[in-house]
Amino acid sequence: MPTPASVILCGGQSRRMGRPKASLILDGRTLLQRTLETLQPVTSPVVIAAGQNDLPINAISGSSLILVHDAVAQQGPLAGVAAAYPVLVDRAEIVFICSCDLPLLKAGFVARVCELVGEFDAAVPEHGGRRHPLAAAYRVAALAKAAELLAGGEHRAMAWIDALKIRRIGVDLLAGVDPELQSLRNVNTPQDYAALVRGG
């Protein structure tokens, strides 16, 4: 399989956290830096969809790194997906899309999810009765549907995957690369962040 691309979505307002999640520090690195370090060995290019935010990218480098901005602010995750589509359409077939607040994301998890797309439009992990569209792999062509939905006023990632032919990935298919599914653990609140820092 050709090397997949990846997109890190950093355009959210972090209302529950109260400050930008991309800038949160864990073990001396921002969450954005940690995500990049995980993705760069297994995906290329890596697209940072920054919304219209300022990001902590002074310590980030690499020829395979592309920065894009949402055309309109505060339009949800599909805005970042739509912004990434034009730069990926001729560069990759498969793209792993994630939020910037997955501090325990594993490279093996990313590679495995991308492998599982197969003939589907997307491979979406499912755990505890929840689908995780922002830790999932997509055919790059499917990003055009996100742009279409956004133009029609739809902002929800769930609406996007509902419009696609998806493969739901259960725990059994990911146990070999991430037995505890730590890759799906996100950080939404100050309490989540405090627990992460404590190692809980």
Secondary structure, 3 states (H helix, E strand, C coil): CCCCEEEEECCCCCCCCCCCHHHCEECCEEHHHHHHHHHCCCCCCEEEECCCCCCCCCCCCCCCEEEECCCCCCCCHHHHHHHHHHHHCCCCCEEEEEECCCCCCCHHHHHHHHHCCCCCCEEEEEECCEECCCEEEEEHHHHHHHHHHHHCCCCCHHHHHHCCCEEEECHHHCCCCCCCCHHHCCCCCHHHHHHHHHCC
